[in-house]
Amino acid sequence: MNTPAPSPQHGGHEHIHRFLILGKEKLFFYHLALYNPDLGHHYQAVFTFQVEDGGALKQMYLEDLKKNEDKRVYYAVRCPHHFELPELQNGLDFNVYLERVVVKEDGSRDFQQMTPAEAPPVPVKCRPEDVLYFRDLSDRPLPYPQHLTYLAFGAGKEVHLAHELAERPNWDEVITVATKQTINDETLKKVPPLVIESINDPKGVIKESLLKKGQQYQGKIGGSNLTVDFIVGRQGWWNHTSLNTA
């Protein structure tokens, strides 16, 4: 499939931003981070963008997801033009293309543009309140935690967990889970850490998830005594390679 002209290069690396798409009812967008601060992607961030196309992108994404629900296929939006990611904190309008990200047998990823080549990019608006979580990975890096720790976000019955990116090297993962106890939306908007005390953090890079699909685990919402039992569902992203080396 044809793709638009390459965007500006930065340090020998394509300096554009991609945001993972998560959810079915309400869409959440997770920035695909890289530790290397020279590339401009050294931010772990969660957003709720307004996609201003009358729902066409969401429909295309959901229809394709339905066909690939049980495959290692992820979905993202790619920005064809460069901006510095912290600009989103003050609000920003930008354009995106929808992508299907297919994981090959060797673990490499194939980014396939789903937006038709002849179609214009989709307009997206980010308001300051759409920035749910934003952390600079190069600014006082978090030490490796004692226990496996994720960031919880979502709405209603759709809860997503993103592995909290502490020291480098590490791995980036997002999964969708079914919780036994309700986590209210106000708590999820704060993107709190969820600590799984039954699993020690490996304090380094791993090649596959420690959380197995279909299995149940218990996590504790950081800063509270609230414990949540959850069953692991679909994996929406995994990266233990370019995250550390790009």
N, C-alpha and C positions, 0 to 999 in steps of 0.2 A: 504494500500500500504506500502511496506517495506520502511524503512528509514535507512540511514547510521548510524554507531555507534555514540553515543552521543559525542559531543565535550566537551572540558574542562569546568569545572564548576568554577564560580567566585562568591564568596560571596553567595553560595547557589543558584545561578541563572545561567542558561545556557549562557555562555559568548561567543556567536557567534553574527554575525551581519546579519540583514535582510534589504533589500532595496526594497521598493515598486516600481513596474513598472508602468509607466504612458506613454500614447501616443500610437499612431498607426503608424504614418509615421516615426517619430523620437522618440526613446525611451529615457525617462528620469528616473532616479533612485533616490528615496527619502528615506533617512535613517529613520528607525523606532526607534524613540527616547524614552528614559525613563529619568525622571528627576533625579533619584537616582544616584549620582556620583560614588557610590561604584560598580556599575555594568558595567561601561565602555560604556554605550550607551547614555550618556548625551550630545548629539550633534544633532542639527538640521542641516541637510545637504542635498544638491541637487547635483547630478552628471550626467554626460553623459558618461557612461562606453563604452568601445569597447568590445562587446561580440564576441569572436573569434571562432565561430563554424559554419560559413558559413550561418548564418541566421536561423538555426534550432530552437533555443530557441524562437526567435521572432515569427516564424511561429506557433509553438505549443501554445504560449501565445495568439496570435491573433485568432486562430481557437477556442480556449476555451472561450475567451472573447466574441466572436460572439454568443456563445450559452448561455452566462450568462449576456448579456448586461444590462438586466433590473432587475437583482437580486443583492442582497448584497453579491457580490463575488469580492474579491480583488486579486491581483497577486503580488508576491514578488520573489526575489531570496535570497536564504539562503547560507551563507558561512559555509562549514563544519568544517573549522579550524579557530582558533582564531588569530586575530591580533588587535592591538590598532588602533582605527579608525583614529586618526590624521596622521598615516603613509600614508594614501591615499593622503595627501596634497603634498607629495614628489614623488608620483607615486608608483604603486604597482601592481604586477600580483597576481591574486588569482583565486580560483575556486568557482562555485556556483551550486546550484540545483534550478530548477524552482518549485515554489509552488503556489497552489490555496488556497486562504484564504476564507473560507465559514463562514459567520456570521449566527449563529443558532438563533432560536426564542427567547432564553433567553439572547441574546446579546453576548454570548461567541463566540470565534473564533476557527475554526478547520483548522489547517495548514496541507494541503494535498500535499505531494510531487508528482509533475507531471513528473519529470525526472525519467525514468525507473530505478528500483533498481539495475539492472545489468549494467546500463550505467555509464560511468565515469562522474564526475562533469564537468561543462562547464567552459573553461578558459575565464577569463575576465581581461582586462587591464584597469587600471586607470592611466591616465597621469595627471600631475599637472593642465593642462588646462581643464581637465574634472571636476574639482572641481569648481562648479559654486557658491556655497554658503556653508559656514561652520562656525557654531557658537557653542561655548561651553556654554551649558545652566547653568553651575555652576559658570561661570566667570562673575561677575557683572550682575546678572539677569536683564532683561529689566523690567521696571515697567509696570503694566497693562496700555494699551493705553486708551485714551478717547473714541475712536471709534473702531469698528471692523476692524482688520487689518490682511491682508494676504500677503504672498510672491508670486509674479507672476513670472512664468518661462514657457518655452516652445519654440516653433519655428513655424513660419508660422501661420496657422489658428488654431493650437492646443495650447491652453493656459491653464495652470494649476495653481490653487491657493492653497497654503498650509497655514493653519492658523499659524500666527507667534506666536511662543511659548514664552510668556513673563513670568510673575511670576507663581509660583506654588501655588495652583492647577490650572489646565487648561485642554484644550482638544486639541487633534491633529486631523486634518482633511485635506484631499486633495480632491479637486473637479476639474473637467474639465469644462471649460466655453466656450461659443461662444461670441466673442466680436463684438460690432457694429462698433468700430473704430479699425484700425490696430495698434497693438503694434509692432514696428519693432524688429527684432531679436537681434540687438545690445542692446536694452533696456532690453529685456527678459534675455539675458545672464548675466546681472548684478543682476538678481533676486531682483527687487525693491519691497518695500512694496506697497501694494495697500490698501488705506484707504477708508472704506465705511462710509461716514460721516452721513448717515441716520440711522445708527444702533449704539447704544452705546455698548461698550464692557461690558459684564456681570461681568468682574473682578472676575472670579472664574470658577469652572467646570460647564458644562452643559451636558445634556444627549442626545441632538439631535441638528442638525445643525440649525443655524439661517438663513441660505440661503436655500431657498426651490427650489427644482428641477423644471425647467420650468419657474421660475419667473425672472424678469429682475431687476437689481440693477445698481447703478452707483458707481464707485470707482475712487479715485484720486491717480495717481502714485506719490509716495513719492518723495519730493524734486523738484517737477515740478507742473505746472498748468494743466497738461494733465489729462483730465477726460475720463473714459472709461465706456460705458454702456455694460453690459454683461448679458447673460442668463445662468443660472445654468444648467449644464448637469450632467454627471454621477459622483457619489461620488466614489473616488478611495481609500479612507481610512478614518477610524474613530476610535478614542481611547480616552475614558475619564476615564478608569479604571487603567490598569497596567501602563500607562504613569505616574500616580501620586503615585502609591502605591507599585510597584514592588521593 
